[in-house]
């Protein structure tokens, strides 16, 4: 065996060993420049969560209790910011002129847009010449082509035969339903979204209960659901959503997907590729 080949194999084993060490230490893996921000956010979240749990165990009250609430809120914001950065780099989430606006309500029009991105159909919607069905979301409304396209495909419904209410807030159950449809669960409806999300592996029971029970479903809540969806297997079981977007649809750039840490190279006969893929899957599960 040549020295070059030996160094390559040794390097691959060192990479695998390094990934194992990362999982054992419960830290966040970042393989690239933009994912570093996400990793830093996740590490801060873990530290804040640990401090939060310790103080709660000690029965913090009064001023300390108020500080706990603030710590938890800051940790939650950092976590969602990191996920938003990853979705943004994958071209699956955009902000507004005011930034991500993660603390703002998530609207029905925004839900239609996110659904198309998760389906890899955003370009199709922009290029399609669909006649508007709803007067309140016809051109020049910014999301007119998205609403028309998703309705024509039977993916969304209006609040009536003539109105879509595009700027009305979307509920957690409604967006989880759309996300499940992107995962291949065409039968998904808001009434059973929580239970189906758990069955599909999209959310834990606690997460599903919290998100569907929220009075106000915000943009940061949407970011969390969309982020988790990327590493969730489709109903067919053949691929995760990010694998479909990269390998089947070509809607997400492969290099960007690899850099995000949410996507692994297609399977090969190299055992180290299988080890690396398994480790990445374990890391993605640990981030939830």
matplotlib code that plots the C-alpha trace (Angstrom):
import matplotlib.pyplot as plt

x = [0.0, 1.4, 2.1, -0.5, -3.2, -2.2, -2.4, -5.9, -7.2, -5.6, -7.2, -10.6, -10.3, -9.2, -12.3, -14.6, -12.8, -13.2, -17.0, -17.4, -15.6, -17.9, -21.0, -19.6, -19.0, -22.5, -21.1, -22.2, -20.4, -19.7, -17.8, -17.7, -17.5, -21.2, -22.2, -19.8, -22.3, -25.0, -22.6, -21.7, -25.4, -26.2, -23.3, -24.6, -28.0, -26.7, -24.9, -27.9, -30.1, -27.8, -27.7, -31.5, -32.0, -29.6, -31.3, -34.7, -33.7, -32.6, -36.1, -35.1, -37.7, -38.3, -35.5, -33.6, -36.7, -37.1, -33.5, -34.2, -37.0, -34.7, -31.9, -34.3, -35.7, -32.2, -31.1, -34.2, -33.5, -29.9, -31.1, -33.6, -31.1, -28.7, -31.4, -32.5, -28.9, -28.7, -32.0, -31.0, -27.7, -29.6, -31.8, -34.9, -35.6, -35.3, -35.8, -37.5, -36.1, -36.0, -34.1, -35.4, -38.1, -38.2, -40.4, -43.1, -46.3, -46.0, -48.7, -50.7, -48.9, -45.5, -46.7, -47.5, -44.0, -42.3, -44.3, -43.1, -39.5, -39.7, -41.2, -38.5, -41.2, -40.4, -39.0, -41.9, -44.4, -42.5, -42.5, -46.1, -48.8, -51.6, -54.9, -55.6, -58.4, -58.5, -59.0, -57.1, -53.9, -53.9, -51.1, -49.5, -49.6, -46.1, -47.1, -49.6, -47.9, -47.2, -50.7, -52.2, -49.7, -50.2, -54.0, -53.9, -51.9, -54.4, -51.8, -53.6, -57.2, -58.7, -60.8, -63.7, -64.2, -63.1, -60.6, -57.3, -56.5, -52.8, -51.8, -53.7, -51.6, -51.0, -51.4, -48.8, -51.1, -51.6, -47.9, -47.1, -49.8, -48.1, -44.7, -46.1, -47.5, -44.0, -42.8, -45.4, -48.2, -51.0, -53.6, -52.3, -54.9, -54.6, -56.8, -54.3, -51.1, -49.6, -50.0, -48.9, -45.8, -44.7, -45.5, -43.5, -40.5, -40.8, -41.3, -41.2, -44.5, -43.5, -42.5, -45.7, -47.9, -46.2, -46.3, -49.8, -51.0, -49.4, -51.6, -49.2, -47.2, -44.1, -41.5, -39.0, -41.4, -41.7, -37.9, -37.6, -40.2, -38.7, -35.2, -36.3, -38.1, -34.9, -33.5, -36.9, -37.5, -40.2, -43.3, -41.8, -38.8, -36.3, -34.8, -34.8, -36.3, -32.9, -31.7, -34.8, -34.2, -30.5, -30.4, -33.9, -35.1, -31.8, -33.5, -30.7, -27.0, -25.1, -22.0, -24.1, -26.1, -22.8, -21.5, -24.7, -24.1, -27.6, -26.7, -24.3, -22.8, -24.7, -23.9, -20.8, -18.9, -16.4, -17.1, -15.8, -18.6, -21.1, -19.6, -19.5, -23.1, -24.2, -22.4, -23.9, -27.4, -26.7, -25.5, -28.6, -30.7, -28.8, -29.5, -33.2]
y = [0.0, 3.4, 6.0, 8.3, 5.6, 4.8, 8.5, 8.7, 5.7, 6.8, 10.2, 8.6, 6.6, 9.7, 11.5, 8.6, 8.5, 12.3, 12.0, 9.3, 11.6, 14.4, 12.3, 10.9, 14.5, 15.5, 18.5, 19.8, 18.8, 21.5, 20.6, 23.9, 27.6, 28.5, 25.6, 26.9, 29.5, 26.9, 24.8, 27.7, 28.5, 24.9, 24.7, 27.9, 26.3, 23.2, 25.2, 27.3, 24.3, 22.6, 25.7, 26.0, 22.4, 22.8, 26.0, 24.5, 21.5, 23.9, 25.5, 29.0, 31.6, 35.3, 37.3, 34.1, 32.6, 35.6, 35.2, 31.6, 32.6, 35.0, 32.4, 29.9, 32.5, 33.5, 29.8, 29.1, 32.1, 31.0, 27.5, 28.8, 31.3, 28.5, 26.4, 29.5, 30.1, 26.5, 26.7, 30.0, 28.6, 25.7, 28.3, 26.9, 30.0, 33.7, 36.6, 39.9, 43.4, 43.3, 40.0, 36.6, 38.0, 34.8, 36.4, 37.3, 35.3, 32.8, 33.4, 31.3, 32.7, 32.0, 28.4, 27.9, 29.2, 26.9, 23.9, 24.4, 24.8, 21.5, 19.9, 21.2, 23.0, 26.7, 27.2, 25.4, 27.7, 30.8, 29.7, 28.4, 30.6, 29.8, 31.7, 33.1, 31.5, 33.8, 37.5, 38.3, 36.6, 37.5, 39.6, 41.9, 40.2, 38.9, 35.2, 35.1, 32.4, 30.3, 30.3, 29.6, 26.8, 25.0, 25.3, 24.0, 21.0, 20.3, 21.0, 23.9, 25.1, 28.5, 29.7, 29.9, 29.4, 32.9, 33.8, 32.4, 34.9, 34.9, 37.3, 35.4, 33.5, 29.8, 27.4, 24.9, 22.0, 23.5, 23.9, 20.5, 19.1, 20.8, 19.5, 15.9, 16.3, 17.2, 14.0, 12.0, 11.8, 13.0, 12.0, 14.5, 16.8, 19.3, 17.3, 14.4, 16.3, 15.9, 12.1, 11.6, 13.8, 11.5, 8.3, 9.7, 10.6, 14.3, 15.4, 13.9, 13.7, 16.6, 18.8, 17.9, 18.7, 22.1, 23.2, 22.2, 23.7, 27.1, 30.1, 31.9, 29.9, 32.0, 32.0, 30.4, 27.5, 27.0, 27.0, 24.2, 22.0, 22.5, 21.8, 18.5, 17.6, 17.6, 14.5, 12.8, 9.8, 10.1, 7.9, 5.6, 5.1, 5.2, 8.7, 11.5, 14.8, 16.4, 13.4, 13.7, 17.5, 16.9, 13.5, 13.3, 16.9, 18.7, 21.6, 21.8, 22.1, 19.0, 20.8, 23.1, 20.1, 18.3, 21.4, 21.6, 18.2, 17.2, 15.2, 12.4, 11.3, 8.5, 5.0, 3.4, 0.1, 1.9, 0.8, 4.1, 5.9, 3.8, 4.5, 8.2, 8.2, 6.4, 8.8, 11.8, 10.4, 9.9, 13.5, 14.8, 12.9, 14.3, 17.8, 17.5]
z = [0.0, -0.9, 1.8, 0.2, 0.4, 4.0, 5.0, 3.4, 5.3, 8.5, 8.0, 7.5, 10.7, 12.6, 11.2, 12.4, 15.8, 16.1, 15.4, 18.0, 20.5, 19.6, 20.3, 23.5, 24.7, 23.7, 21.8, 18.5, 15.3, 12.8, 9.6, 7.8, 8.1, 8.3, 10.5, 13.2, 14.1, 14.6, 16.7, 18.9, 19.4, 20.2, 22.8, 24.5, 24.6, 26.2, 28.8, 29.6, 29.7, 32.3, 34.4, 34.2, 35.3, 38.2, 39.5, 39.1, 41.2, 43.9, 43.9, 42.7, 43.4, 43.3, 41.5, 40.8, 39.3, 37.0, 35.9, 35.2, 32.8, 31.0, 30.7, 29.3, 26.8, 25.7, 25.3, 23.2, 21.0, 20.4, 19.4, 16.9, 15.5, 14.8, 13.0, 11.1, 9.9, 8.7, 6.8, 5.3, 4.0, 2.4, 0.7, 2.5, 4.7, 4.1, 6.3, 5.6, 5.3, 9.1, 9.4, 10.4, 12.7, 14.6, 17.3, 14.8, 14.0, 11.2, 8.5, 6.2, 3.1, 4.7, 5.3, 1.6, 0.7, 3.2, 2.1, -1.5, -0.4, 1.6, -1.4, -3.7, -5.8, -5.2, -8.7, -10.3, -8.5, -9.6, -13.2, -13.3, -14.7, -12.3, -12.3, -8.8, -7.0, -4.0, -4.4, -1.2, -2.4, -6.1, -7.8, -6.8, -3.4, -2.8, -2.3, -5.1, -7.2, -4.2, -2.9, -6.3, -7.0, -3.6, -3.9, -7.5, -6.3, -3.5, -0.8, 1.0, 1.3, 1.8, 4.7, 2.3, -1.5, -2.2, 0.6, 1.7, 4.5, 3.7, 6.5, 9.2, 11.6, 11.0, 13.9, 15.0, 14.1, 10.6, 9.8, 11.2, 8.9, 5.9, 7.0, 7.3, 3.7, 2.5, 4.2, 2.1, 4.6, 2.3, 4.8, 7.4, 8.9, 11.8, 14.1, 14.2, 13.4, 16.9, 17.0, 13.4, 13.9, 16.7, 14.7, 11.8, 13.9, 13.2, 16.8, 20.3, 22.2, 24.3, 21.3, 19.4, 22.4, 23.0, 19.4, 18.7, 22.0, 21.6, 21.4, 19.1, 16.6, 15.7, 13.0, 15.3, 16.0, 12.2, 11.9, 14.5, 12.8, 9.3, 10.6, 12.3, 9.1, 7.1, 8.9, 9.2, 6.9, 4.3, 4.7, 2.0, 4.3, 1.5, 2.1, 4.6, 3.4, 2.9, 0.9, -1.4, -1.8, -2.7, -4.5, -6.1, -6.6, -7.0, -5.1, -2.5, -3.3, -2.3, -1.0, 1.1, 2.4, 3.3, 5.1, 7.2, 8.7, 8.0, 4.9, 4.2, 0.9, -0.9, 0.3, -1.1, -0.5, 1.7, 5.3, 6.6, 4.6, 6.4, 9.8, 9.0, 7.8, 11.0, 13.2, 11.5, 11.9, 15.6, 15.9, 14.2, 16.6, 19.5, 18.3, 18.8]

ax = plt.figure().add_subplot(projection="3d")
ax.plot(x, y, z, "-o")
ax.set_aspect("equal")
plt.show()
